[in-house]
């Protein structure tokens, strides 16, 4: 990875699936740890979400897909400052 120590990184939402045959669940976890360790002052939030029931193509169930999509949009809207706290 090309994580530079002390660099300011934007907010990141890293996702993975426990049963993903292409990208093992520890790869986004390792990348999140490297980003958190190397991120400098002014970096955005580094969030990691591992789905314990999905594989590479995420949810096959329509409602689970919509729940995951709403989570992604919630992160985006929060980072844009459009969420009332």
C-alpha positions in Angstrom: 0.0 0.0 0.0 1.1 3.6 -0.6 -0.1 5.1 2.7 2.1 8.0 3.5 2.6 8.8 7.2 1.3 12.2 8.3 -0.7 12.8 5.1 -4.2 14.1 5.4 -6.6 11.6 3.9 -10.3 12.1 3.1 -13.0 10.2 4.9 -13.1 6.6 3.9 -15.7 3.9 4.1 -14.0 0.5 3.6 -16.2 -2.5 3.2 -15.7 -6.2 2.9 -17.5 -9.5 3.2 -16.6 -12.5 5.3 -17.4 -15.0 2.5 -15.8 -13.0 -0.3 -13.6 -15.4 -2.4 -11.9 -12.5 -4.2 -11.0 -10.1 -1.5 -10.5 -11.7 1.9 -12.0 -9.9 4.9 -8.6 -9.1 6.4 -7.5 -7.0 3.4 -9.8 -4.0 4.0 -9.2 -4.4 7.8 -5.4 -4.2 7.2 -5.9 -1.2 4.9 -8.1 0.6 7.5 -5.5 0.0 10.2 -2.7 1.4 8.0 -4.8 4.4 7.1 -5.7 5.0 10.8 -2.0 4.7 11.8 -0.6 6.8 9.0 -3.3 9.5 8.8 -2.2 13.0 9.8 -3.9 16.0 11.2 -7.0 17.0 9.4 -7.8 13.5 8.0 -11.4 12.4 7.8 -13.1 9.5 9.4 -11.8 6.0 8.6 -14.7 3.5 8.9 -14.6 -0.2 8.4 -17.7 -2.3 7.8 -17.4 -6.1 7.4 -20.6 -7.9 6.4 -20.5 -11.3 8.2 -23.0 -12.9 5.8 -22.1 -11.6 2.3 -19.6 -12.4 -0.3 -18.1 -10.4 -3.2 -21.3 -9.1 -4.7 -22.7 -8.1 -1.3 -26.4 -8.7 -0.5 -28.5 -10.8 -2.8 -31.7 -9.9 -0.9 -33.4 -6.7 -2.2 -34.1 -5.3 1.2 -30.6 -6.1 2.6 -29.2 -4.3 -0.5 -31.3 -1.3 0.2 -30.2 -1.3 3.9 -26.5 -1.4 2.8 -27.1 1.4 0.2 -28.8 3.6 2.9 -25.7 3.0 5.1 -23.4 4.2 2.3 -25.6 7.3 1.7 -25.7 8.0 5.4 -21.9 8.1 5.6 -21.8 10.3 2.5 -24.4 12.8 3.8 -22.7 12.9 7.2 -19.3 13.7 5.6 -20.9 16.4 3.5 -22.3 18.0 6.7 -25.9 17.5 5.7 -26.9 15.5 8.8 -28.4 17.4 11.8 -26.8 16.3 15.0 
